[in-house]
């Protein structure tokens, strides 16, 4: 988990202007989610993590709907 947490933090630091959204089945792993959120809090980075929509494939269609509704707004 330490390696994956470090990789994610390295990516986060390369894009300080982008929001951090933790989503997908990998974040069902409580150890990874805990390590990463602690590290992000320590770096004072705001992040978003879903809690009302299933984090795994059950919430996949929500992201697809969001994309379709917003793809022409860029």
Beta strands, then each sheet from edge to edge (+ up, - down):
strand 1: 20-22
strand 2: 47-49
sheet 1: 1+ 2+
end
